[in-house]
């Protein structure tokens, strides 16, 4: 898929450059259903597609044939995963200074969401001086471009990208930190800064704080629908990123079986 291509979404072609949905008949009315509930209920299929990608399943739960070579191969693909995340988080953080303070920025400026510097630290730990070698697949560049586009044209849609990152990265951090530490025999937190934003004990409070801030954002009915659809798009782009990374992982195995 080219950077300026289209995404297949819900049975029709949707340009990745589409900025807004068509206005609805109730577009000027306030949303009555909580935004947090809308996001949870309205993104289920796209969310599962991203969360259950063969690449992530193999990276965190699969077998890489064991031994030193298997660990090396797994580390290489894990580093590629971190590099994609760094591009996305860097894009999210880059648009924040231009936003006006208000309920929207209370969501977007949650300190737990600022993970770009933590990703740099982890990449330094894994790669050392070779960290600066660029690697971002076309889908990742598309994701970063989309974030910058909506920041300029429809900033409320940034909520969708922030929420999708919370679901995919912060909510799973306590579990994944242990998996990564064991997989690569990491000690003293080295190489795991990305997962240190929220501990297992802190996660319920963080989720409650995020939910409260989401529900404080004043949106019209049309804007709320747009946010949910944008969240679906964010999850589906992430699934495409994982698909692309999997193509470069010939040793990938999920639940003991090779994937085609």
N, C-alpha and C positions, 0 to 999 in steps of 0.2 A: 504494500500500500504506500503510495507516495504521500509526501507531507501535505499536499493539496488535494488529496483524494477524498473519497466519500466512505462513510461507514454504513454497513447494512444494519438497520435498526428497526425491529418490529415489522419486518416484511417490506420495508421501502427504503430507498436510498436517501440518506440524510447527509447533506454537506457538513463537513467538520467546521465550516466557517459560518453556519447558521447561527445567528446571535440571539434571536428571540423567537418564541412561539407566536402563532396568530393570537390576536386578542380574543378573549372569550366574552360571552354575554355578561358574565359576572366579574369582568376584569377590574371594575372600579370598586368592588366591594371588599371589605376586609375578610381574610381567611378565618373561618370559624374552627376548623380542625387544627390541632397543634401541629406545627411544622415537624417536630421530632417524630410524631406518629406518622405523618404523611411520608417522611423519608423512609422510615422503617418498613411501612407497609407497601410503599410504591416502588421499592428497588430490589425486592427479594430475588427475582430471577437473575438480574444483572449482577447483583452482589455475590450470589452463589457461583456464578460463572467465573468471576474474578478470584474468589476465595479458593475455589476447588480446581484451579488450573493445574494440569499435570506438572508444570515446571515448579510451582510452589510446593505441591505435594511431595515431589521428589526432593526438593531442596531441604525441606524441613522434616520429612518423615520417611523418605525412601532410602534405598541402598545405592551406594556408588562403588560397589564391588570391594569395599574394604581396603585395608593396607594404606601405605604411604601414597601410592599413586592415586587411589580412589579419593583420599582426602585432598590431594592436590587438585584433582579435577573438580571436586565439589567446591573447593575454595575459589577456584577460578570463576565458576558460574555464580557463586554467592557474591563475589566482587562485582560482576556485571550487573547483578540485581541491585546492589547498593549504588552503583553509578547511575542507574536509571532513576532511582529514588532521589538522588542528590539533584538531578536536573529538575525534577518536579518540585521538590521542596524549595529549591533556589528560586524557581519561578514564582511560587506562592509568596515567599518572603519579599521578593523584589517589588511586588505591587502594593504592599502594605503602606509604605510611607505616603502615598498619594491619596489614601482614603481618609475621609472625614471621620472624626470620632463619633461614635454612636452605637446603638445596639448591634449593628452589623459588625463593626470592628471589635466588639466585645467577644464575638465568636472567633473571628479571624486572627486576633492577636492573643489568643490563649498561649501562654508560654510553652505549654507542652507540645504545641504544633510547630515550634521553631526547631527543626531537626537538621537543617542544612549543615551547621557547624559540627554537630555530632556525627553526621555521615562523613564529613571530611576527616574527622579524627579516626573513625573506623577504617576508612580507606587508607589513611596513613599507616595504621597498624598492620593492615594486610599487605599493602603494596609498597610502602616506603616511598622512595624517590620516583617510582614509576606511577604514582597515583595520578599525576597530571596528564597522563596519556588519555585523550578524550575517547569516550565510547558512549554514544547515545543513539539508539536505534530510531528509525523514522517515526515510529509510533510515540516514542518518548518526546521527541521534538514537537510532534503534533500536540501532545498533552500540554507541554509548556507553552506553546503558541496559543492554545485555546485559553489557558489561564490568563495570559496577557490580554487577549482579545476581550474576554468578558469583563476584566477589570476596567477596561477603557469604555466599554459599551453598555454593560449591564452588571454593575458590581455586586448586586444581590446574588448573582449566580455563583460567585466565589464560595458562598456557603456550601454549595454542593460539593465542590472540590475539597474543601476543608473537612466536611463530614465524611467523605469517602476515605480520606487519609486516616481520620480517627478510627474508623471501622477496620480498615485493612492493616494499620500499623500500630496504633496506640492500644486498641482493645486487645490485640494479640501479643503485645510486647512481653508481658510476664511469662507466657508460655514459650515464646520463641527465644527469649534470652537464654533460657536453660538449654534448649535444643542446640543453639549455636555454640554455647560454651562447651557442651559435651562433644559436639561434632569436631570442633577444632582445638579441643583441649586448651581453652583460653582460661587465664587466671587473672585475678585482681581487676576484673572489669575491662581489661584491654580488648579492643575490638568489638565492644558491645555498647558503646555510648548511645547508639541509636535507640536502644531498648530501655534506656534508663529514665525516660521522661515520666513513666507511670509504673509504679510497682504493683504487685498483686493486691497488696493491702490498700493502696491508694486508688485503685481502678474504680470501685463503686462510687466514690466521692467525685472523681473526675467525670464519670458518665452522668451523674446527677447534675453537676455544674454545666456540662455541655448541653444537656437537655434543657435546662432552665434558660440558658442564653439563646439557644435556638428559638425557643418559644417566645422570647421577648422581642424578636425582630419583627417590626411592623411590615407586613406584606399584604398586598391585595390578593384576591383569589387567583387571579391570573399569574401573579408573580410566584405564589406558592407552587402552582402547577409547574411553572418554568424551572424552579429549583429542583423539584423531584425529577423532572425529565433530564436536567443537566447532571444530576447525580447518577442516573442510569448511564448516561454517556461517559462519565468519569470512570465508572466501574468497567464499562465495556472497552474503553481505551486501555485500561490496566490489563484486562484479559488479553488484548491484542499484543501488548508489550510482553507478557509472559509467553504467549505463543511464539513470538519472534525469538525470545531468549531460548526457548526449548529447541528451536531449529538448530541452534549451535551447541546442543548438548547431546551428542550421540550416545553417551554413556548413561543417559538419564533412565532411571528405573523407578516405577511407582508401585508400591506394595509388592515388590519382588518380581515384577514383570516388566519387560521393556515396552516402551510406548512408541508407536509409529508416528 
